[in-house]
Amino acid sequence: MIALLKAIPFGIFLTIVVCLFMGSGGAGSGGMLNIRHFDIDINELNLDFRLYWSWVLFIGATFLAWVLLLMMGD
């Protein structure tokens, strides 16, 4: 169970990196990955950027990191 909790940040990081390259490269929705973009606009801080995310990729990346952490053992 602890390995799964440790794997979640790795899944988030891998999802953001892969979605960043595929989404900003104009891959559309990425096929089965279903990559979506969210426009984040905070006028008070003059922040305006686009975040790409895929729940399918997040679950797959978290599962991959979880298996790798389980194989490494204690």
N, C-alpha and C positions, 0 to 999 in steps of 0.2 A: 504493500500500500504506500509506503514511503517513497518507493521508486517511482510510482505514478505521480506523486506530488512533485518530485524532483524533475520529472520529465516535462511538466507543463510549461515552465519558462523556455525550455529548449524548443518545444513545439511552437510557442508564440514567436520566438526569434526566427526559426526556419520559415514559418508561414509569412512573416513580414518580408523577409529577404526575397523569397521566391515570388510572392505576389508583387513586390516592388518592381522586379525586373520584367515579369510577364505583363503586369497591368500598364506600366508606363511605356512598354514597348509596343503597345497597341494590339495585344493578342485578343482583344475582345473580352469574352467571358472566360477564356481559357478552357473551353470545352467542358469536360466533366468536372474540372476544378471549380467552376462557377465563381470566378473572381469578380467581386463587386467593389465599387469605389464609394467612398464617403467623403463629401466635401466638408472640411472643418474650417469654420470661419468665426474667429473671435475678434470683434472689432475693437474692444478695449485694449487688447494686447497687439493689435495689428498682425494677427496670425491668420493665414489663409493657405491651407495646403490640402492635398488629397491623400487619403489613406486607402490602400487596397487590402482586401481581406477575403479569405475563403475558409468556410467552416469545414469543408471536406478536406482541404489541405491541412488545416489545424489538427483535425482528428488523426489523419495519417501520420503527420510529423510527430505528434505526441506519442502515438503508438510505437513508431520507430525508435524514438528516444527512450521510451519505457523498456522496450525489448533490449536495447543496447545496455541500459543501466542494469537490467536483470542479469544479463550475461556477464557483466563485469563483477557482479557479486559484491561482497563486503569488502 
